[in-house]
Amino acid sequence: MVRAFAFDMDGVIVDSRERFKEALKLSLALGIDFWEAFFSEEAARLTKPREVGIKLARERAREGAVVLVSCRPARTRRQTIEEFRAYVGFKPAATYLRRGGGGGRPAVKAALLGEALRRGFDIVEYHDDEEEVLKVISSEYPWIRLYLHFDESYRVFR
């Protein structure tokens, strides 16, 4: 097993609040699906680095592998990995992306962490910006230390 630290992308490594606002405007103006607008390459340019998340990812890389766990669609894999590399300075050891599925984002992210565990990553930490996600992960993987990110800060969730 490889010691690993898992990070979500949006809200942890990048601040996507402007991207969210622009996607909402685009979806209303053009009559397209919000998520289609949000995950477009045009909207991706609106993300900004979250220095606190980037700093943590760099620090954790000295202690083990850094893996990316996100509810971004699989079709954004190349874009997501390049965005991570551009901000953090290296590619993640593994990238787990999946959109949709039963149970919403908390269940999807828990399933993605399970996939990482089955593939030999000993996940010791997970960083996310949604409390509901962390509650589900806490119940399914009680040994993983959890961090809740917000603004330019974070706190230990459990």
VENCOR-V401674 format. One record per helix or strand. SS is the DSSP state (a for helix, b for strand). FROM is the first residue (numbers start at 1). TO is the last residue. If there is no record, write none. Layout:
ss,from,to
SS,FROM,TO
SS,FROM,TO
This chain:
ss,from,to
b,2,7
b,10,10
b,14,15
a,17,30
a,34,38
a,41,44
b,48,49
a,51,61
b,65,70
a,74,88
b,94,97
a,104,118
b,121,128
a,131,140
b,145,150
b,153,156
